[in-house]
Amino acid sequence: MHSIFQTRGWVRRAGWALLMVAALQAQAASSDAGLASGCTSEQSTGSIHVRGFVQIEGIDQWVTIDGAHCDNPVILMVHGGPGNPNTPHAEAVYGAWTQDFTLVQWDQRGAGKTFGRNPDTANSVLTVDQLTRDGIAVTEWVTQRLGQKKVILMGSSWGSALGVHMAQRRPALFHAYVGTAQLVSQKANMAAFYANTLERVRAAGDEKTAAALTVLGAPPWLNPRAFGVVRRASRPLEAARTTAPPTHWWHPAPAYATTQALADAEAGEDYSWLQFVGLKNDGMAATIDLPQLGTRFAMPVYLLQGTEDLLTPPEVTQPYFDSLQAPDKALVLVPLAGHDPNAPMLAAQMRVLKERVLPRLKRSD
């Protein structure tokens, strides 16, 4: 949920086999029975609160749906990381949104409950293409399940790169694309991330950290730990200039706070981290170059960018946005916001949804 990927630890391969066997046993009681409750394609009133596993591209993947009114527009939220699902924090962070929208959260392949359900994922290679196919299949299932022709697609950080891949591959599935902390390309984003962080560290007079970053050198980095070094330096710099999110946002909901669920989340995060960066800068991140996908979109595109974001900074987002051709587009710069979610960013997202997206949906009805 937070950044492109977290930096809490290194890969912990030892004991994964036993961990995943236990995960399967613990989650066997969780089924997709709950997916049959709530709204159906024939309903237009009432609320929906669904959670369960859905067969997506050959494996069970965890999906939740929450909304106060069945006839509200649907938002599919594509989480960051790539190993950091929104689901543990969705109610705390986005609960108020369910009055106006039906929110769909999805633990991606290699993340959260989906990873815990599928222990063999640890022996496979993640690709952007596979995750794009997963995301499209989730969208198709959602539209059929809720009787909707299209959904609003929202992606943040890593999820913003995946979201653009989904939007470009199957545009007919989406009313609009809303990207936050938009990741544009590994080369451009990492170069700016390093340079801006080093500049601010030096301006703050932190000679020790400046020396460590100087020794590390500018990207591309062949050491998969290098990103973590820079991200640890950048976080307090962003925090000093942004509004802190409420602490309760990051307390996982009870279903995600069990010993097993926390272990699955951490193991999935470690796995996804290596899959993203690779051992020698040869992971999924190295393939991200959104301009190469094309700059023409069949749906409106709205990008929200924290002015204090060091990881996906405005100077990288702006030229990409300028190049886009879409039925409608906007780039919203959000003061007091950095890379991670906070109240100013959520307020800006809701304004875009209500003032730009919803009016276009009503005109298309």
C-alpha positions as CSV (number, residue, x, y, z in Angstrom):
1,M,0.0,0.0,0.0
2,H,2.8,2.3,0.7
3,S,5.6,2.6,-1.9
4,I,6.8,0.8,-5.0
5,F,8.1,-1.8,-2.6
6,Q,8.9,-1.9,1.1
7,T,12.3,-2.3,2.7
8,R,11.6,-4.1,5.9
9,G,13.8,-7.0,5.3
10,W,15.7,-9.4,3.0
11,V,14.4,-12.6,1.5
12,R,13.8,-15.3,4.1
13,R,13.7,-18.5,2.2
14,A,14.5,-20.7,5.1
15,G,11.3,-22.4,6.4
16,W,9.1,-21.2,3.6
17,A,7.9,-24.7,2.8
18,L,6.6,-25.3,6.3
19,L,5.2,-21.8,6.4
20,M,3.2,-22.2,3.2
21,V,1.9,-25.7,4.1
22,A,0.6,-24.1,7.3
23,A,-0.9,-21.3,5.3
24,L,-2.8,-23.6,3.1
25,Q,-4.2,-25.5,6.1
26,A,-5.2,-22.2,7.8
27,Q,-6.9,-20.8,4.8
28,A,-8.6,-24.0,3.7
29,A,-11.5,-22.8,5.8
30,S,-11.7,-19.6,3.7
31,S,-13.6,-20.3,0.6
32,D,-15.4,-18.3,-2.1
33,A,-18.7,-19.1,-0.5
34,G,-19.0,-15.4,0.6
35,L,-18.7,-14.4,-3.0
36,A,-22.3,-15.5,-3.6
37,S,-23.6,-13.0,-1.1
38,G,-24.5,-9.3,-1.6
39,C,-25.2,-7.6,-4.9
40,T,-25.9,-9.6,-8.0
41,S,-26.2,-8.4,-11.6
42,E,-29.9,-8.2,-11.1
43,Q,-29.8,-6.0,-8.0
44,S,-29.6,-2.2,-7.9
45,T,-30.2,-1.6,-4.2
46,G,-28.7,-2.8,-0.9
47,S,-25.1,-3.1,0.1
48,I,-22.4,-5.5,-0.6
49,H,-19.6,-6.9,1.5
50,V,-17.8,-9.8,0.0
51,R,-14.4,-11.4,0.5
52,G,-13.0,-14.7,-0.8
53,F,-10.8,-16.4,-3.3
54,V,-11.5,-16.3,-7.0
55,Q,-10.0,-18.5,-9.7
56,I,-7.9,-16.1,-11.7
57,E,-5.4,-17.3,-14.4
58,G,-5.1,-20.7,-12.9
59,I,-4.8,-19.9,-9.2
60,D,-7.0,-18.7,-6.3
61,Q,-6.6,-14.9,-5.8
62,W,-8.0,-13.0,-2.9
63,V,-10.7,-10.3,-3.8
64,T,-12.9,-8.1,-1.6
65,I,-15.8,-6.0,-2.6
66,D,-17.4,-3.3,-0.3
67,G,-20.1,-0.8,-1.0
68,A,-23.1,0.8,0.7
69,H,-25.2,0.8,-2.5
70,C,-25.2,-1.8,-5.3
71,D,-25.8,0.8,-8.0
72,N,-22.8,2.9,-7.2
73,P,-19.9,3.1,-9.7
74,V,-17.2,0.4,-9.1
75,I,-13.5,1.2,-8.5
76,L,-10.9,-1.5,-8.9
77,M,-7.9,-0.5,-6.7
78,V,-4.5,-1.9,-7.9
79,H,-2.1,-1.9,-5.0
80,G,1.6,-1.0,-4.8
81,G,4.5,-2.9,-3.6
82,P,4.2,-5.1,-5.7
83,G,3.9,-7.1,-2.5
84,N,1.8,-4.6,-0.4
85,P,-2.0,-5.3,-0.7
86,N,-4.5,-2.6,0.4
87,T,-6.8,-5.2,1.9
88,P,-5.4,-5.2,5.5
89,H,-5.9,-1.4,5.7
90,A,-8.8,-0.8,3.2
91,E,-11.5,-0.2,5.8
92,A,-9.4,2.2,7.9
93,V,-8.2,4.2,4.9
94,Y,-11.0,4.0,2.3
95,G,-14.0,3.0,4.4
96,A,-15.8,6.3,3.9
97,W,-15.5,6.0,0.1
98,T,-18.0,3.0,0.1
99,Q,-20.9,5.4,0.5
100,D,-20.2,6.7,-3.0
101,F,-18.4,3.9,-4.7
102,T,-18.2,0.1,-4.6
103,L,-14.5,-0.7,-3.9
104,V,-12.8,-3.8,-5.2
105,Q,-9.5,-4.7,-3.6
106,W,-7.3,-7.6,-4.9
107,D,-4.2,-9.2,-3.5
108,Q,-2.0,-9.6,-6.5
109,R,-0.2,-12.8,-7.4
110,G,2.7,-13.1,-5.0
111,A,1.2,-10.9,-2.3
112,G,-0.8,-11.2,0.9
113,K,-3.5,-13.9,1.0
114,T,-3.0,-14.8,-2.6
115,F,0.6,-15.7,-1.9
116,G,-0.4,-17.6,1.3
117,R,-2.9,-19.6,-0.7
118,N,-0.4,-20.5,-3.4
119,P,2.9,-21.5,-1.8
120,D,4.4,-22.7,-5.2
121,T,4.5,-19.1,-6.3
122,A,7.7,-18.8,-4.4
123,N,9.3,-21.0,-7.1
124,S,8.1,-19.1,-10.1
125,V,9.0,-15.9,-11.9
126,L,6.7,-12.9,-11.8
127,T,6.2,-10.9,-15.0
128,V,4.4,-7.7,-15.8
129,D,2.6,-9.6,-18.6
130,Q,1.3,-12.2,-16.1
131,L,0.1,-9.6,-13.6
132,T,-1.5,-7.7,-16.4
133,R,-3.5,-10.8,-17.5
134,D,-4.4,-11.4,-13.8
135,G,-5.7,-7.8,-13.5
136,I,-7.8,-8.0,-16.6
137,A,-9.2,-11.4,-15.5
138,V,-10.1,-9.8,-12.1
139,T,-11.8,-6.9,-13.9
140,E,-13.8,-9.3,-16.1
141,W,-14.9,-11.3,-13.1
142,V,-15.9,-8.1,-11.3
143,T,-18.0,-6.7,-14.2
144,Q,-19.8,-10.0,-14.5
145,R,-20.3,-10.4,-10.8
146,L,-21.7,-6.9,-10.4
147,G,-23.4,-6.5,-13.7
148,Q,-21.3,-3.6,-14.8
149,K,-19.9,-2.9,-18.3
150,K,-16.9,-1.0,-17.0
151,V,-15.1,0.0,-13.8
152,I,-12.9,2.9,-12.7
153,L,-9.3,1.8,-12.6
154,M,-7.1,3.2,-9.8
155,G,-3.4,2.4,-9.3
156,S,-0.8,3.7,-7.0
157,S,3.0,3.4,-7.1
158,W,3.8,0.0,-8.6
159,G,0.0,-0.4,-9.1
160,S,0.1,2.7,-11.3
161,A,2.5,1.0,-13.7
162,L,0.4,-2.2,-13.7
163,G,-2.7,-0.1,-14.1
164,V,-1.5,1.6,-17.2
165,H,-0.6,-1.8,-18.7
166,M,-4.1,-3.0,-18.0
167,A,-5.7,0.2,-19.4
168,Q,-3.7,0.0,-22.6
169,R,-4.4,-3.7,-23.1
170,R,-8.1,-3.7,-22.5
171,P,-9.4,-0.2,-22.6
172,A,-13.1,-1.2,-23.1
173,L,-13.2,-2.5,-19.5
174,F,-12.5,0.9,-17.9
175,H,-14.4,4.2,-17.5
176,A,-11.2,6.1,-16.6
177,Y,-7.7,5.6,-15.3
178,V,-6.7,7.4,-12.1
179,G,-3.0,7.1,-11.2
180,T,-1.3,8.2,-8.0
181,A,2.4,8.4,-7.5
182,Q,2.7,7.4,-11.1
183,L,5.6,5.2,-11.9
184,V,6.7,6.1,-15.5
185,S,10.0,4.3,-16.1
186,Q,12.6,2.6,-14.0
187,K,15.4,4.6,-15.6
188,A,13.9,8.1,-15.2
189,N,12.3,7.5,-11.8
190,M,15.3,5.9,-10.2
191,A,17.7,8.6,-11.6
192,A,15.5,11.4,-10.2
193,F,14.9,9.6,-6.9
194,Y,18.6,9.2,-6.2
195,A,19.6,12.7,-7.3
196,N,16.8,14.5,-5.4
197,T,17.4,12.4,-2.2
198,L,21.1,13.1,-2.3
199,E,20.5,16.8,-2.8
200,R,18.1,17.1,0.1
201,V,20.4,15.0,2.4
202,R,23.2,17.4,1.6
203,A,21.0,20.4,2.2
204,A,20.1,19.0,5.6
205,G,23.7,18.7,6.5
206,D,23.5,15.0,7.0
207,E,27.1,14.2,6.0
208,K,27.0,10.5,7.1
209,T,24.0,9.7,4.9
210,A,25.4,11.8,2.0
211,A,28.6,9.8,2.2
212,A,26.7,6.5,2.1
213,L,24.7,7.6,-0.9
214,T,27.8,8.8,-2.7
215,V,29.6,5.5,-2.2
216,L,26.4,3.7,-3.4
217,G,26.5,5.8,-6.6
218,A,23.7,6.6,-9.1
219,P,21.5,3.9,-10.6
220,P,21.3,1.5,-12.3
221,W,22.1,-0.6,-9.2
222,L,23.2,-4.2,-9.5
223,N,22.9,-4.7,-5.8
224,P,19.2,-5.4,-4.9
225,R,19.8,-3.8,-1.5
226,A,20.7,-0.4,-3.0
227,F,17.1,0.8,-3.4
228,G,16.5,0.2,0.3
229,V,19.5,2.4,1.3
230,V,18.1,5.3,-0.7
231,R,14.5,4.8,0.4
232,R,15.5,4.8,4.1
233,A,17.2,8.1,3.5
234,S,14.2,9.6,1.6
235,R,11.4,8.6,4.0
236,P,12.3,11.1,6.8
237,L,12.9,13.8,4.2
238,E,9.4,13.3,2.8
239,A,7.9,13.1,6.3
240,A,9.4,16.4,7.3
241,R,7.4,18.2,4.5
242,T,4.1,16.2,4.5
243,T,1.0,15.6,6.6
244,A,1.4,12.4,8.6
245,P,-1.3,9.9,8.0
246,P,-3.3,8.7,11.1
247,T,-1.5,5.9,12.9
248,H,-4.6,3.7,12.9
249,W,-4.5,3.5,9.1
250,W,-1.6,1.0,9.4
251,H,-3.1,-1.3,12.0
252,P,-4.2,-4.3,9.9
253,A,-7.8,-5.5,10.3
254,P,-8.3,-8.5,12.5
255,A,-8.5,-11.0,9.6
256,Y,-5.1,-9.8,8.4
257,A,-3.5,-9.5,11.9
258,T,-3.2,-13.2,12.8
259,T,0.2,-14.8,13.1
260,Q,-0.3,-16.7,9.9
261,A,-1.6,-13.8,7.9
262,L,1.3,-11.6,9.0
263,A,3.8,-14.3,8.1
264,D,2.2,-14.7,4.7
265,A,2.3,-11.0,4.1
266,E,6.0,-10.7,5.0
267,A,6.9,-13.7,2.9
268,G,5.0,-12.4,0.0
269,E,6.6,-9.0,0.4
270,D,10.1,-10.5,0.3
271,Y,9.3,-12.7,-2.7
272,S,7.8,-9.8,-4.6
273,W,10.7,-7.5,-3.7
274,L,13.2,-9.8,-5.4
275,Q,10.9,-10.4,-8.4
276,F,10.6,-6.6,-8.8
277,V,14.3,-5.6,-8.6
278,G,16.0,-8.8,-9.6
279,L,19.4,-9.9,-8.3
280,K,21.2,-7.9,-11.0
281,N,18.7,-5.2,-11.9
282,D,17.0,-7.9,-14.1
283,G,13.5,-8.0,-12.4
284,M,10.2,-6.6,-13.5
285,A,11.2,-3.0,-12.7
286,A,13.8,-3.0,-15.5
287,T,11.0,-3.6,-18.0
288,I,8.9,-0.6,-17.0
289,D,8.9,2.2,-19.6
290,L,5.3,3.4,-20.0
291,P,5.9,5.8,-22.9
292,Q,7.0,2.7,-25.0
293,L,3.5,1.3,-24.4
294,G,2.0,4.3,-26.3
295,T,0.7,7.6,-25.2
296,R,-2.8,7.4,-26.6
297,F,-5.6,6.4,-24.2
298,A,-9.1,5.5,-25.0
299,M,-10.4,6.6,-21.6
300,P,-9.9,9.7,-19.5
301,V,-6.6,9.8,-17.5
302,Y,-6.1,11.6,-14.2
303,L,-2.8,11.6,-12.4
304,L,-2.3,12.8,-8.8
305,Q,1.2,13.6,-7.7
306,G,2.4,14.6,-4.2
307,T,4.6,17.7,-4.5
308,E,7.0,16.2,-2.0
309,D,7.3,12.7,-3.6
310,L,10.9,11.8,-4.0
311,L,10.4,8.3,-5.4
312,T,8.0,9.2,-8.3
313,P,8.7,13.0,-8.5
314,P,6.6,15.6,-10.5
315,E,9.5,16.3,-12.9
316,V,9.2,12.8,-14.2
317,T,5.4,12.6,-14.2
318,Q,4.9,16.0,-16.0
319,P,6.5,15.2,-19.4
320,Y,4.8,11.8,-19.5
321,F,1.5,13.5,-18.7
322,D,2.1,16.1,-21.4
323,S,2.6,13.4,-24.0
324,L,-0.7,11.7,-23.3
325,Q,-3.7,11.9,-25.6
326,A,-7.0,11.0,-24.0
327,P,-10.7,12.1,-24.1
328,D,-9.9,14.1,-20.9
329,K,-6.9,14.4,-18.7
330,A,-5.6,16.2,-15.7
331,L,-2.4,16.3,-13.6
332,V,-3.2,17.3,-10.0
333,L,-0.3,18.3,-7.8
334,V,-1.0,17.8,-4.1
335,P,0.8,19.9,-1.5
336,L,1.8,18.3,1.8
337,A,1.8,14.9,0.1
338,G,4.7,12.6,-0.7
339,H,4.8,9.1,-2.1
340,D,2.7,7.3,0.5
341,P,-1.0,7.9,1.1
342,N,-2.1,10.6,3.5
343,A,-5.2,12.8,4.1
344,P,-4.4,15.5,1.5
345,M,-3.9,12.8,-1.2
346,L,-7.1,11.0,-0.3
347,A,-9.0,14.3,-0.4
348,A,-7.5,15.1,-3.8
349,Q,-8.4,11.6,-5.2
350,M,-12.0,12.0,-4.0
351,R,-12.3,15.4,-5.7
352,V,-11.0,14.0,-9.0
353,L,-13.5,11.1,-8.7
354,K,-16.5,13.4,-8.0
355,E,-15.6,16.4,-10.1
356,R,-14.0,14.7,-13.2
357,V,-14.9,11.0,-13.3
358,L,-18.5,10.9,-12.1
359,P,-19.8,13.7,-14.4
360,R,-18.5,11.8,-17.4
361,L,-20.1,8.6,-16.2
362,K,-23.4,10.3,-15.9
363,R,-23.2,11.8,-19.4
364,S,-22.4,8.3,-20.9
365,D,-25.5,6.7,-19.2
